[in-house]
Amino acid sequence: NLGRKRLGVALVGLGYYSRDLLAPALQMTKHCYLAGIVTGSPEKIPQWQKNYRIADYNVYNYDNMHQLANNPDIDVVYVVTPTGTHKKFTEIAANAGKHVWCEKPMAMNEQECQDMIDVCKKNKVQLTIGYRMQHEPNTQRIMQFAKQKPYGDIKTIIAEAGYNGTGASYSWRADPALGGGAMYDMGVYPLNAARYTAGEEPIAVTATMNSTTEVYKNVDETTRFELEFTSGARAVCATSYAQSMNQLRAECAKGWYELKPFQSYSGVKGSTSDGIILPAAPENQQARQMDNDALAIINNSRVLVPGEEGMKDIVIVEAIFKAAKEAKRIVL
Ligand code: NDP
């Protein structure tokens, strides 16, 4: 019974998100703690060991991480590497008998997602995708509105997430093979939001993509896409590495509601047409997410964001690329 202790988490990939967000959040969690690291950069190890008192025997690299199988300190492996590597590290972790938390977007295509789901099922470990918004209280209110329809039928959803990264230097985010480009990296926020705001799955998609700067010449720098739902609702979405945007809005038969910003690390807040204010929640988002996910393991209960949810977005992402390439409406 794992309930006797806090779960030990090993972070795989000590880049920006692990260093600046997840490791600090793991100092605030109640049901899990930072127990180990997996890194391809030996020079990062001393600082991490010092900051978080990580024992030598809980430090791994990409070649020996399968040996996690023999380490009872580690219950969960959190994959925080470029998207194109998520499947590979998920398979190693699951085959080592560890539960897997994997960052969004889940993987590059439907087949990779299915393989990740299958390997976790085979090893009887949980798989959860790091969609932190689905753990955020105001976002959960929006998900409730989708069920209860307090403002009548949802007509139009506007979902946009982007930032100006045109001054950034070259990284995997500019490499299509590793999951670079705005659509995979940022676009899954408006896509996931459109789905949870509608409370139904899209039936067709149209899209346009473009790139204007040298650094993002091989990937989509800005993508605009529209989703059609069975109910007749429509989602008008955008994502970009060249332009800052951060809003989610539902226009309904009898009013509207919105979150602005809707996907920031803190300060997600909203309002409605009848004057309800959804104030920003004070809790650390990542701590809340990891505690929820740790409890699902401890209680052996259903995870909030399973692999199947991550895969639904990736199927649509693939259709968005096809729609943009062929300049036509793709039926899902
Ligand atoms: P970074 O580039 O900052 O870090 C990625 C790390 O992955 C690297 O530092 C490296 O760690 C490791 N890595 C392993 N293989 C490779 C490779 N082939 N090329 C480059 N790095 C590699 O990226 P981020 O931390 O910003 O993003 C990582 C993941 O987290 C992505 O999937 C991204 O979408 C997601 N993310 C999620 C966010 C959220 O809000 N949920 C926010 C930001 C990112 P090492 O040197 O230790 O080996």
Residues whose N, C-alpha, C, O or C-beta is under 5 A from the ligand:
A	BS01	NDP	G13 L14 G15 Y16 Y17 S18 V38 T39 G40 S41 V80 T81 P82 T83 T85 E103 K104 P105 G130 W172 D185
